[in-house]
Amino acid sequence: MKENNNNNNDTFTIAGTNIDAVKRQNERSGMSYNEVKELLAKTTGGHGTGIYSDTNVEEVRKKNQQSMENH
């Protein structure tokens, strides 16, 4: 449940946590866990990182096939 503080339009939880202040801090805190995973997958590769890949699989297959035919 939330209640609205009319003084500065910030939203607070019942426990008193200022939701808007937490969101502002999160925006300044750097990359999220998923952003870090994506960056690592794109720069270092690894197991299970295919969803982050921007590699054209068909293009690689064609190049591999051409390479095999040339040998």
All heavy atoms as a GROMACS GRO file, in nm:
protein
  556
    1MET      N    1   0.084  -0.119   0.000
    1MET     CA    2   0.000   0.000   0.000
    1MET      C    3   0.087   0.124   0.000
    1MET      O    4   0.193   0.126   0.059
    1MET     CB    5  -0.090   0.002   0.124
    1MET     CG    6  -0.193  -0.107   0.126
    1MET     SD    7  -0.294  -0.081   0.271
    1MET     CE    8  -0.366  -0.241   0.282
    2LYS      N    9   0.041   0.226  -0.064
    2LYS     CA   10   0.118   0.349  -0.075
    2LYS      C   11   0.035   0.465  -0.023
    2LYS      O   12  -0.085   0.467  -0.035
    2LYS     CB   13   0.156   0.376  -0.219
    2LYS     CG   14   0.237   0.267  -0.283
    2LYS     CD   15   0.255   0.296  -0.430
    2LYS     CE   16   0.318   0.178  -0.497
    2LYS     NZ   17   0.327   0.196  -0.641
    3GLU      N   18   0.103   0.560   0.032
    3GLU     CA   19   0.036   0.685   0.066
    3GLU      C   20   0.115   0.799   0.007
    3GLU      O   21   0.236   0.792  -0.008
    3GLU     CB   22   0.020   0.700   0.218
    3GLU     CG   23   0.146   0.730   0.292
    3GLU     CD   24   0.123   0.744   0.441
    3GLU    OE1   25   0.056   0.659   0.499
    3GLU    OE2   26   0.173   0.842   0.497
    4ASN      N   27   0.046   0.901  -0.035
    4ASN     CA   28   0.111   1.010  -0.106
    4ASN      C   29   0.142   1.124  -0.010
    4ASN      O   30   0.058   1.168   0.067
    4ASN     CB   31   0.018   1.059  -0.218
    4ASN     CG   32   0.092   1.144  -0.319
    4ASN    OD1   33   0.213   1.153  -0.316
    4ASN    ND2   34   0.017   1.205  -0.408
    5ASN      N   35   0.263   1.173  -0.011
    5ASN     CA   36   0.305   1.288   0.068
    5ASN      C   37   0.287   1.411  -0.020
    5ASN      O   38   0.355   1.428  -0.119
    5ASN     CB   39   0.452   1.269   0.108
    5ASN     CG   40   0.502   1.384   0.193
    5ASN    OD1   41   0.446   1.492   0.194
    5ASN    ND2   42   0.610   1.359   0.265
    6ASN      N   43   0.198   1.498   0.016
    6ASN     CA   44   0.164   1.613  -0.067
    6ASN      C   45   0.271   1.722  -0.066
    6ASN      O   46   0.269   1.810  -0.150
    6ASN     CB   47   0.030   1.672  -0.023
    6ASN     CG   48  -0.085   1.579  -0.056
    6ASN    OD1   49  -0.079   1.504  -0.153
    6ASN    ND2   50  -0.189   1.582   0.025
    7ASN      N   51   0.367   1.716   0.029
    7ASN     CA   52   0.467   1.822   0.036
    7ASN      C   53   0.560   1.822  -0.085
    7ASN      O   54   0.594   1.926  -0.138
    7ASN     CB   55   0.551   1.807   0.164
    7ASN     CG   56   0.469   1.838   0.287
    7ASN    OD1   57   0.366   1.905   0.280
    7ASN    ND2   58   0.513   1.789   0.401
    8ASN      N   59   0.605   1.704  -0.129
    8ASN     CA   60   0.701   1.700  -0.240
    8ASN      C   61   0.661   1.597  -0.345
    8ASN      O   62   0.741   1.563  -0.429
    8ASN     CB   63   0.842   1.674  -0.188
    8ASN     CG   64   0.851   1.546  -0.107
    8ASN    OD1   65   0.757   1.470  -0.098
    8ASN    ND2   66   0.967   1.525  -0.047
    9ASN      N   67   0.541   1.549  -0.341
    9ASN     CA   68   0.486   1.455  -0.438
    9ASN      C   69   0.561   1.322  -0.446
    9ASN      O   70   0.546   1.250  -0.542
    9ASN     CB   71   0.475   1.518  -0.578
    9ASN     CG   72   0.377   1.633  -0.579
    9ASN    OD1   73   0.277   1.630  -0.508
    9ASN    ND2   74   0.405   1.733  -0.658
   10ASP      N   75   0.645   1.290  -0.347
   10ASP     CA   76   0.710   1.160  -0.344
   10ASP      C   77   0.612   1.057  -0.288
   10ASP      O   78   0.520   1.090  -0.213
   10ASP     CB   79   0.835   1.163  -0.256
   10ASP     CG   80   0.952   1.230  -0.326
   10ASP    OD1   81   0.941   1.259  -0.446
   10ASP    OD2   82   1.054   1.253  -0.259
   11THR      N   83   0.633   0.933  -0.326
   11THR     CA   84   0.545   0.825  -0.283
   11THR      C   85   0.619   0.740  -0.182
   11THR      O   86   0.735   0.706  -0.201
   11THR     CB   87   0.505   0.739  -0.404
   11THR    OG1   88   0.449   0.825  -0.504
   11THR    CG2   89   0.402   0.636  -0.367
   12PHE      N   90   0.550   0.703  -0.074
   12PHE     CA   91   0.611   0.626   0.033
   12PHE      C   92   0.535   0.495   0.053
   12PHE      O   93   0.414   0.488   0.033
   12PHE     CB   94   0.607   0.705   0.165
   12PHE     CG   95   0.694   0.826   0.164
   12PHE    CD1   96   0.648   0.947   0.113
   12PHE    CD2   97   0.823   0.821   0.212
   12PHE    CE1   98   0.727   1.060   0.111
   12PHE    CE2   99   0.905   0.933   0.209
   12PHE     CZ  100   0.857   1.053   0.159
   13THR      N  101   0.609   0.390   0.093
   13THR     CA  102   0.545   0.264   0.130
   13THR      C  103   0.494   0.277   0.272
   13THR      O  104   0.525   0.374   0.344
   13THR     CB  105   0.644   0.147   0.123
   13THR    OG1  106   0.746   0.167   0.222
   13THR    CG2  107   0.706   0.134  -0.015
   14ILE      N  108   0.418   0.178   0.316
   14ILE     CA  109   0.369   0.178   0.455
   14ILE      C  110   0.485   0.177   0.553
   14ILE      O  111   0.478   0.238   0.659
   14ILE     CB  112   0.277   0.055   0.477
   14ILE    CG1  113   0.140   0.084   0.419
   14ILE    CG2  114   0.266   0.018   0.623
   14ILE    CD1  115   0.037  -0.023   0.442
   15ALA      N  116   0.595   0.111   0.517
   15ALA     CA  117   0.713   0.105   0.604
   15ALA      C  118   0.789   0.237   0.607
   15ALA      O  119   0.881   0.253   0.685
   15ALA     CB  120   0.804  -0.007   0.558
   16GLY      N  121   0.753   0.330   0.520
   16GLY     CA  122   0.816   0.461   0.520
   16GLY      C  123   0.924   0.478   0.415
   16GLY      O  124   0.993   0.580   0.412
   17THR      N  125   0.942   0.381   0.329
   17THR     CA  126   1.044   0.392   0.223
   17THR      C  127   0.997   0.489   0.116
   17THR      O  128   0.885   0.479   0.068
   17THR     CB  129   1.068   0.254   0.159
   17THR    OG1  130   1.110   0.162   0.260
   17THR    CG2  131   1.175   0.263   0.052
   18ASN      N  132   1.081   0.582   0.081
   18ASN     CA  133   1.050   0.680  -0.022
   18ASN      C  134   1.079   0.615  -0.158
   18ASN      O  135   1.195   0.603  -0.199
   18ASN     CB  136   1.134   0.806  -0.003
   18ASN     CG  137   1.102   0.913  -0.104
   18ASN    OD1  138   1.060   0.886  -0.216
   18ASN    ND2  139   1.120   1.037  -0.062
   19ILE      N  140   0.977   0.572  -0.227
   19ILE     CA  141   0.990   0.499  -0.353
   19ILE      C  142   1.058   0.584  -0.459
   19ILE      O  143   1.148   0.538  -0.531
   19ILE     CB  144   0.853   0.451  -0.403
   19ILE    CG1  145   0.795   0.349  -0.304
   19ILE    CG2  146   0.863   0.391  -0.542
   19ILE    CD1  147   0.650   0.314  -0.330
   20ASP      N  148   1.022   0.709  -0.469
   20ASP     CA  149   1.080   0.797  -0.570
   20ASP      C  150   1.229   0.822  -0.544
   20ASP      O  151   1.309   0.827  -0.638
   20ASP     CB  152   1.004   0.928  -0.580
   20ASP     CG  153   0.860   0.905  -0.627
   20ASP    OD1  154   0.843   0.829  -0.723
   20ASP    OD2  155   0.768   0.962  -0.566
   21ALA      N  156   1.268   0.834  -0.417
   21ALA     CA  157   1.410   0.852  -0.385
   21ALA      C  158   1.490   0.728  -0.421
   21ALA      O  159   1.601   0.737  -0.473
   21ALA     CB  160   1.427   0.884  -0.236
   22VAL      N  161   1.434   0.610  -0.396
   22VAL     CA  162   1.502   0.485  -0.432
   22VAL      C  163   1.518   0.476  -0.584
   22VAL      O  164   1.625   0.439  -0.634
   22VAL     CB  165   1.424   0.363  -0.378
   22VAL    CG1  166   1.478   0.233  -0.434
   22VAL    CG2  167   1.428   0.360  -0.225
   23LYS      N  168   1.415   0.514  -0.658
   23LYS     CA  169   1.424   0.511  -0.804
   23LYS      C  170   1.532   0.607  -0.853
   23LYS      O  171   1.608   0.576  -0.945
   23LYS     CB  172   1.289   0.547  -0.867
   23LYS     CG  173   1.186   0.437  -0.854
   23LYS     CD  174   1.055   0.477  -0.918
   23LYS     CE  175   0.951   0.368  -0.904
   23LYS     NZ  176   0.822   0.406  -0.962
   24ARG      N  177   1.541   0.725  -0.792
   24ARG     CA  178   1.645   0.822  -0.831
   24ARG      C  179   1.784   0.766  -0.802
   24ARG      O  180   1.876   0.780  -0.883
   24ARG     CB  181   1.623   0.955  -0.759
   24ARG     CG  182   1.506   1.036  -0.814
   24ARG     CD  183   1.503   1.176  -0.756
   24ARG     NE  184   1.480   1.181  -0.612
   24ARG     CZ  185   1.360   1.186  -0.553
   24ARG    NH1  186   1.250   1.186  -0.627
   24ARG    NH2  187   1.348   1.191  -0.422
   25GLN      N  188   1.801   0.701  -0.688
   25GLN     CA  189   1.931   0.643  -0.654
   25GLN      C  190   1.966   0.531  -0.750
   25GLN      O  191   2.082   0.517  -0.791
   25GLN     CB  192   1.929   0.590  -0.511
   25GLN     CG  193   1.930   0.699  -0.406
   25GLN     CD  194   1.914   0.644  -0.266
   25GLN    OE1  195   1.856   0.538  -0.245
   25GLN    NE2  196   1.967   0.716  -0.168
   26ASN      N  197   1.868   0.449  -0.787
   26ASN     CA  198   1.892   0.339  -0.880
   26ASN      C  199   1.937   0.391  -1.017
   26ASN      O  200   2.021   0.330  -1.082
   26ASN     CB  201   1.767   0.252  -0.897
   26ASN     CG  202   1.741   0.165  -0.778
   26ASN    OD1  203   1.828   0.144  -0.694
   26ASN    ND2  204   1.620   0.113  -0.768
   27GLU      N  205   1.882   0.503  -1.061
   27GLU     CA  206   1.920   0.561  -1.189
   27GLU      C  207   2.066   0.603  -1.191
   27GLU      O  208   2.131   0.600  -1.294
   27GLU     CB  209   1.832   0.682  -1.222
   27GLU     CG  210   1.690   0.644  -1.257
   27GLU     CD  211   1.599   0.765  -1.273
   27GLU    OE1  212   1.646   0.880  -1.255
   27GLU    OE2  213   1.480   0.745  -1.303
   28ARG      N  214   2.119   0.640  -1.074
   28ARG     CA  215   2.258   0.685  -1.064
   28ARG      C  216   2.355   0.574  -1.025
   28ARG      O  217   2.474   0.598  -1.012
   28ARG     CB  218   2.268   0.799  -0.963
   28ARG     CG  219   2.195   0.924  -1.002
   28ARG     CD  220   2.224   1.038  -0.906
   28ARG     NE  221   2.191   1.009  -0.767
   28ARG     CZ  222   2.076   1.039  -0.708
   28ARG    NH1  223   1.982   1.100  -0.775
   28ARG    NH2  224   2.056   1.009  -0.582
   29SER      N  225   2.305   0.453  -1.007
   29SER     CA  226   2.388   0.348  -0.948
   29SER      C  227   2.468   0.267  -1.050
   29SER      O  228   2.545   0.180  -1.012
   29SER     CB  229   2.300   0.252  -0.867
   29SER     OG  230   2.216   0.178  -0.953
   30GLY      N  231   2.454   0.291  -1.178
   30GLY     CA  232   2.529   0.217  -1.278
   30GLY      C  233   2.443   0.114  -1.347
   30GLY      O  234   2.320   0.122  -1.347
   31MET      N  235   2.510   0.013  -1.403
   31MET     CA  236   2.439  -0.088  -1.482
   31MET      C  237   2.362  -0.184  -1.392
   31MET      O  238   2.404  -0.214  -1.280
   31MET     CB  239   2.537  -0.167  -1.566
   31MET     CG  240   2.600  -0.088  -1.677
   31MET     SD  241   2.690  -0.190  -1.795
   31MET     CE  242   2.827  -0.247  -1.697
   32SER      N  243   2.251  -0.234  -1.446
   32SER     CA  244   2.174  -0.336  -1.374
   32SER      C  245   2.240  -0.471  -1.392
   32SER      O  246   2.331  -0.488  -1.475
   32SER     CB  247   2.030  -0.342  -1.430
   32SER     OG  248   2.032  -0.401  -1.559
   33TYR      N  249   2.197  -0.568  -1.318
   33TYR     CA  250   2.250  -0.704  -1.327
   33TYR      C  251   2.237  -0.757  -1.469
   33TYR      O  252   2.333  -0.812  -1.525
   33TYR     CB  253   2.174  -0.793  -1.228
   33TYR     CG  254   2.212  -0.938  -1.235
   33TYR    CD1  255   2.331  -0.982  -1.178
   33TYR    CD2  256   2.130  -1.032  -1.298
   33TYR    CE1  257   2.367  -1.116  -1.184
   33TYR    CE2  258   2.166  -1.165  -1.303
   33TYR     CZ  259   2.284  -1.206  -1.246
   33TYR     OH  260   2.319  -1.338  -1.252
   34ASN      N  261   2.120  -0.739  -1.530
   34ASN     CA  262   2.098  -0.788  -1.666
   34ASN      C  263   2.182  -0.711  -1.768
   34ASN      O  264   2.226  -0.768  -1.868
   34ASN     CB  265   1.950  -0.784  -1.703
   34ASN     CG  266   1.873  -0.893  -1.633
   34ASN    OD1  267   1.928  -0.997  -1.599
   34ASN    ND2  268   1.745  -0.870  -1.610
   35GLU      N  269   2.203  -0.583  -1.747
   35GLU     CA  270   2.288  -0.506  -1.837
   35GLU      C  271   2.433  -0.555  -1.831
   35GLU      O  272   2.501  -0.564  -1.933
   35GLU     CB  273   2.281  -0.357  -1.803
   35GLU     CG  274   2.149  -0.294  -1.838
   35GLU     CD  275   2.131  -0.154  -1.782
   35GLU    OE1  276   2.193  -0.121  -1.678
   35GLU    OE2  277   2.056  -0.076  -1.843
   36VAL      N  278   2.480  -0.589  -1.711
   36VAL     CA  279   2.614  -0.643  -1.696
   36VAL      C  280   2.626  -0.777  -1.766
   36VAL      O  281   2.722  -0.804  -1.838
   36VAL     CB  282   2.654  -0.655  -1.547
   36VAL    CG1  283   2.784  -0.732  -1.530
   36VAL    CG2  284   2.664  -0.518  -1.483
   37LYS      N  285   2.525  -0.864  -1.748
   37LYS     CA  286   2.526  -0.995  -1.814
   37LYS      C  287   2.532  -0.978  -1.965
   37LYS      O  288   2.608  -1.048  -2.033
   37LYS     CB  289   2.400  -1.076  -1.778
   37LYS     CG  290   2.405  -1.138  -1.643
   37LYS     CD  291   2.298  -1.242  -1.617
   37LYS     CE  292   2.170  -1.228  -1.691
   37LYS     NZ  293   2.068  -1.324  -1.655
   38GLU      N  294   2.455  -0.886  -2.019
   38GLU     CA  295   2.453  -0.863  -2.163
   38GLU      C  296   2.589  -0.812  -2.211
   38GLU      O  297   2.641  -0.860  -2.312
   38GLU     CB  298   2.343  -0.763  -2.200
   38GLU     CG  299   2.334  -0.738  -2.348
   38GLU     CD  300   2.220  -0.646  -2.386
   38GLU    OE1  301   2.142  -0.604  -2.298
   38GLU    OE2  302   2.209  -0.614  -2.506
   39LEU      N  303   2.648  -0.718  -2.140
   39LEU     CA  304   2.778  -0.665  -2.178
   39LEU      C  305   2.884  -0.775  -2.176
   39LEU      O  306   2.963  -0.788  -2.271
   39LEU     CB  307   2.820  -0.551  -2.084
   39LEU     CG  308   2.960  -0.495  -2.108
   39LEU    CD1  309   2.966  -0.424  -2.242
   39LEU    CD2  310   3.000  -0.401  -1.996
   40LEU      N  311   2.886  -0.856  -2.072
   40LEU     CA  312   2.983  -0.965  -2.065
   40LEU      C  313   2.962  -1.065  -2.177
   40LEU      O  314   3.059  -1.114  -2.236
   40LEU     CB  315   2.974  -1.034  -1.929
   40LEU     CG  316   3.026  -0.953  -1.811
   40LEU    CD1  317   2.998  -1.025  -1.680
   40LEU    CD2  318   3.174  -0.924  -1.826
   41ALA      N  319   2.837  -1.096  -2.207
   41ALA     CA  320   2.809  -1.192  -2.313
   41ALA      C  321   2.856  -1.140  -2.448
   41ALA      O  322   2.910  -1.216  -2.528
   41ALA     CB  323   2.660  -1.222  -2.317
   42LYS      N  324   2.837  -1.011  -2.472
   42LYS     CA  325   2.877  -0.955  -2.601
   42LYS      C  326   3.027  -0.938  -2.613
   42LYS      O  327   3.082  -0.941  -2.723
   42LYS     CB  328   2.808  -0.819  -2.622
   42LYS     CG  329   2.662  -0.832  -2.657
   42LYS     CD  330   2.601  -0.699  -2.689
   42LYS     CE  331   2.458  -0.717  -2.740
   42LYS     NZ  332   2.399  -0.590  -2.778
   43THR      N  333   3.096  -0.920  -2.502
   43THR     CA  334   3.239  -0.892  -2.509
   43THR      C  335   3.326  -1.013  -2.482
   43THR      O  336   3.439  -1.018  -2.527
   43THR     CB  337   3.278  -0.778  -2.413
   43THR    OG1  338   3.242  -0.815  -2.280
   43THR    CG2  339   3.211  -0.649  -2.452
   44THR      N  340   3.276  -1.111  -2.407
   44THR     CA  341   3.359  -1.225  -2.370
   44THR      C  342   3.300  -1.358  -2.412
   44THR      O  343   3.368  -1.460  -2.407
   44THR     CB  344   3.384  -1.231  -2.219
   44THR    OG1  345   3.260  -1.252  -2.151
   44THR    CG2  346   3.450  -1.103  -2.169
   45GLY      N  347   3.173  -1.360  -2.450
   45GLY     CA  348   3.107  -1.487  -2.484
   45GLY      C  349   3.082  -1.568  -2.358
   45GLY      O  350   3.090  -1.520  -2.247
   46GLY      N  351   3.049  -1.695  -2.377
   46GLY     CA  352   3.027  -1.781  -2.262
   46GLY      C  353   2.907  -1.869  -2.283
   46GLY      O  354   2.831  -1.856  -2.380
   47HIS      N  355   2.887  -1.963  -2.192
   47HIS     CA  356   2.778  -2.060  -2.200
   47HIS      C  357   2.643  -1.992  -2.178
   47HIS      O  358   2.626  -1.915  -2.084
   47HIS     CB  359   2.799  -2.168  -2.094
   47HIS     CG  360   2.695  -2.274  -2.095
   47HIS    ND1  361   2.686  -2.367  -2.197
   47HIS    CD2  362   2.593  -2.299  -2.011
   47HIS    CE1  363   2.584  -2.446  -2.173
   47HIS    NE2  364   2.526  -2.407  -2.060
   48GLY      N  365   2.548  -2.019  -2.266
   48GLY     CA  366   2.412  -1.967  -2.250
   48GLY      C  367   2.396  -1.820  -2.281
   48GLY      O  368   2.304  -1.757  -2.233
   49THR      N  369   2.485  -1.765  -2.362
   49THR     CA  370   2.479  -1.622  -2.390
   49THR      C  371   2.423  -1.592  -2.529
   49THR      O  372   2.426  -1.478  -2.573
   49THR     CB  373   2.618  -1.558  -2.377
   49THR    OG1  374   2.706  -1.621  -2.470
   49THR    CG2  375   2.674  -1.572  -2.237
   50GLY      N  376   2.373  -1.695  -2.596
   50GLY     CA  377   2.324  -1.677  -2.733
   50GLY      C  378   2.216  -1.572  -2.748
   50GLY      O  379   2.208  -1.506  -2.851
   51ILE      N  380   2.134  -1.553  -2.645
   51ILE     CA  381   2.026  -1.455  -2.657
   51ILE      C  382   2.079  -1.313  -2.669
   51ILE      O  383   2.010  -1.224  -2.713
   51ILE     CB  384   1.926  -1.465  -2.541
   51ILE    CG1  385   1.993  -1.434  -2.407
   51ILE    CG2  386   1.858  -1.601  -2.538
   51ILE    CD1  387   1.896  -1.419  -2.292
   52TYR      N  388   2.204  -1.290  -2.626
   52TYR     CA  389   2.262  -1.157  -2.632
   52TYR      C  390   2.345  -1.135  -2.758
   52TYR      O  391   2.395  -1.026  -2.782
   52TYR     CB  392   2.351  -1.133  -2.509
   52TYR     CG  393   2.277  -1.146  -2.379
   52TYR    CD1  394   2.300  -1.254  -2.294
   52TYR    CD2  395   2.183  -1.052  -2.341
   52TYR    CE1  396   2.232  -1.265  -2.175
   52TYR    CE2  397   2.114  -1.063  -2.222
   52TYR     CZ  398   2.139  -1.170  -2.139
   52TYR     OH  399   2.072  -1.182  -2.022
   53SER      N  400   2.362  -1.238  -2.836
   53SER     CA  401   2.450  -1.231  -2.951
   53SER      C  402   2.386  -1.153  -3.065
   53SER      O  403   2.266  -1.164  -3.091
   53SER     CB  404   2.483  -1.372  -3.001
   53SER     OG  405   2.561  -1.366  -3.117
   54ASP      N  406   2.468  -1.076  -3.135
   54ASP     CA  407   2.421  -1.007  -3.255
   54ASP      C  408   2.486  -1.069  -3.379
   54ASP      O  409   2.489  -1.009  -3.485
   54ASP     CB  410   2.446  -0.857  -3.248
   54ASP     CG  411   2.592  -0.823  -3.225
   54ASP    OD1  412   2.676  -0.914  -3.219
   54ASP    OD2  413   2.623  -0.703  -3.214
   55THR      N  414   2.536  -1.192  -3.365
   55THR     CA  415   2.599  -1.264  -3.476
   55THR      C  416   2.492  -1.317  -3.570
   55THR      O  417   2.392  -1.374  -3.526
   55THR     CB  418   2.682  -1.382  -3.423
   55THR    OG1  419   2.781  -1.331  -3.333
   55THR    CG2  420   2.747  -1.460  -3.535
   56ASN      N  421   2.515  -1.300  -3.700
   56ASN     CA  422   2.425  -1.355  -3.800
   56ASN      C  423   2.465  -1.501  -3.823
   56ASN      O  424   2.564  -1.531  -3.890
   56ASN     CB  425   2.436  -1.275  -3.930
   56ASN     CG  426   2.339  -1.323  -4.036
   56ASN    OD1  427   2.302  -1.440  -4.041
   56ASN    ND2  428   2.297  -1.231  -4.121
   57VAL      N  429   2.388  -1.593  -3.767
   57VAL     CA  430   2.423  -1.734  -3.769
   57VAL      C  431   2.430  -1.788  -3.911
   57VAL      O  432   2.521  -1.864  -3.946
   57VAL     CB  433   2.321  -1.815  -3.684
   57VAL    CG1  434   2.350  -1.964  -3.693
   57VAL    CG2  435   2.324  -1.768  -3.540
   58GLU      N  436   2.337  -1.748  -3.994
   58GLU     CA  437   2.336  -1.796  -4.133
   58GLU      C  438   2.461  -1.751  -4.208
   58GLU      O  439   2.518  -1.825  -4.286
   58GLU     CB  440   2.209  -1.751  -4.206
   58GLU     CG  441   2.083  -1.822  -4.160
   58GLU     CD  442   2.095  -1.974  -4.175
   58GLU    OE1  443   2.146  -2.020  -4.279
   58GLU    OE2  444   2.054  -2.046  -4.082
   59GLU      N  445   2.504  -1.629  -4.184
   59GLU     CA  446   2.624  -1.577  -4.249
   59GLU      C  447   2.747  -1.658  -4.206
   59GLU      O  448   2.833  -1.692  -4.288
   59GLU     CB  449   2.643  -1.430  -4.213
   59GLU     CG  450   2.759  -1.364  -4.282
   59GLU     CD  451   2.770  -1.216  -4.247
   59GLU    OE1  452   2.665  -1.150  -4.236
   59GLU    OE2  453   2.884  -1.170  -4.232
   60VAL      N  454   2.757  -1.690  -4.079
   60VAL     CA  455   2.869  -1.770  -4.030
   60VAL      C  456   2.866  -1.909  -4.091
   60VAL      O  457   2.969  -1.962  -4.133
   60VAL     CB  458   2.866  -1.778  -3.875
   60VAL    CG1  459   2.970  -1.877  -3.824
   60VAL    CG2  460   2.887  -1.640  -3.814
   61ARG      N  461   2.748  -1.970  -4.100
   61ARG     CA  462   2.736  -2.102  -4.161
   61ARG      C  463   2.783  -2.100  -4.307
   61ARG      O  464   2.854  -2.190  -4.351
   61ARG     CB  465   2.592  -2.151  -4.154
   61ARG     CG  466   2.552  -2.198  -4.018
   61ARG     CD  467   2.413  -2.260  -4.018
   61ARG     NE  468   2.377  -2.297  -3.882
   61ARG     CZ  469   2.259  -2.283  -3.829
   61ARG    NH1  470   2.159  -2.231  -3.902
   61ARG    NH2  471   2.235  -2.320  -3.705
   62LYS      N  472   2.743  -1.998  -4.381
   62LYS     CA  473   2.784  -1.986  -4.521
   62LYS      C  474   2.936  -1.974  -4.533
   62LYS      O  475   3.000  -2.038  -4.616
   62LYS     CB  476   2.716  -1.867  -4.588
   62LYS     CG  477   2.569  -1.888  -4.615
   62LYS     CD  478   2.507  -1.764  -4.676
   62LYS     CE  479   2.357  -1.779  -4.693
   62LYS     NZ  480   2.295  -1.656  -4.745
   63LYS      N  481   2.996  -1.890  -4.447
   63LYS     CA  482   3.141  -1.872  -4.451
   63LYS      C  483   3.213  -2.002  -4.414
   63LYS      O  484   3.314  -2.036  -4.474
   63LYS     CB  485   3.183  -1.759  -4.357
   63LYS     CG  486   3.150  -1.622  -4.408
   63LYS     CD  487   3.196  -1.513  -4.314
   63LYS     CE  488   3.160  -1.376  -4.370
   63LYS     NZ  489   3.203  -1.269  -4.279
   64ASN      N  490   3.160  -2.072  -4.316
   64ASN     CA  491   3.220  -2.200  -4.276
   64ASN      C  492   3.209  -2.301  -4.391
   64ASN      O  493   3.305  -2.374  -4.416
   64ASN     CB  494   3.154  -2.256  -4.151
   64ASN     CG  495   3.193  -2.180  -4.026
   64ASN    OD1  496   3.290  -2.105  -4.025
   64ASN    ND2  497   3.115  -2.198  -3.919
   65GLN      N  498   3.096  -2.304  -4.456
   65GLN     CA  499   3.076  -2.396  -4.567
   65GLN      C  500   3.173  -2.364  -4.680
   65GLN      O  501   3.235  -2.453  -4.738
   65GLN     CB  502   2.931  -2.390  -4.617
   65GLN     CG  503   2.900  -2.489  -4.728
   65GLN     CD  504   2.912  -2.633  -4.682
   65GLN    OE1  505   2.881  -2.666  -4.568
   65GLN    NE2  506   2.956  -2.718  -4.772
   66GLN      N  507   3.187  -2.236  -4.712
   66GLN     CA  508   3.279  -2.195  -4.819
   66GLN      C  509   3.423  -2.232  -4.782
   66GLN      O  510   3.501  -2.276  -4.867
   66GLN     CB  511   3.268  -2.045  -4.843
   66GLN     CG  512   3.139  -2.003  -4.909
   66GLN     CD  513   3.122  -1.852  -4.912
   66GLN    OE1  514   3.201  -1.778  -4.853
   66GLN    NE2  515   3.019  -1.805  -4.981
   67SER      N  516   3.457  -2.215  -4.655
   67SER     CA  517   3.590  -2.248  -4.610
   67SER      C  518   3.618  -2.398  -4.624
   67SER      O  519   3.726  -2.439  -4.665
   67SER     CB  520   3.607  -2.205  -4.466
   67SER     OG  521   3.733  -2.243  -4.417
   68MET      N  522   3.518  -2.479  -4.591
   68MET     CA  523   3.533  -2.624  -4.602
   68MET      C  524   3.546  -2.667  -4.749
   68MET      O  525   3.621  -2.757  -4.781
   68MET     CB  526   3.414  -2.695  -4.537
   68MET     CG  527   3.403  -2.672  -4.388
   68MET     SD  528   3.541  -2.742  -4.298
   68MET     CE  529   3.497  -2.914  -4.305
   69GLU      N  530   3.475  -2.600  -4.837
   69GLU     CA  531   3.479  -2.632  -4.979
   69GLU      C  532   3.613  -2.594  -5.040
   69GLU      O  533   3.658  -2.656  -5.136
   69GLU     CB  534   3.365  -2.562  -5.053
   69GLU     CG  535   3.229  -2.619  -5.019
   69GLU     CD  536   3.115  -2.536  -5.076
   69GLU    OE1  537   3.141  -2.430  -5.138
   69GLU    OE2  538   2.998  -2.577  -5.057
   70ASN      N  539   3.677  -2.493  -4.988
   70ASN     CA  540   3.806  -2.446  -5.041
   70ASN      C  541   3.922  -2.530  -4.995
   70ASN      O  542   4.031  -2.518  -5.047
   70ASN     CB  543   3.830  -2.300  -5.003
   70ASN     CG  544   3.734  -2.206  -5.073
   70ASN    OD1  545   3.683  -2.238  -5.180
   70ASN    ND2  546   3.710  -2.091  -5.013
   71HIS      N  547   3.901  -2.617  -4.897
   71HIS     CA  548   4.011  -2.701  -4.847
   71HIS      C  549   4.002  -2.837  -4.899
   71HIS      O  550   3.957  -2.920  -4.927
   71HIS     CB  551   4.011  -2.702  -4.693
   71HIS     CG  552   4.064  -2.574  -4.637
   71HIS    ND1  553   3.982  -2.482  -4.578
   71HIS    CD2  554   4.188  -2.522  -4.631
   71HIS    CE1  555   4.053  -2.380  -4.538
   71HIS    NE2  556   4.179  -2.401  -4.569
   0.00000   0.00000   0.00000
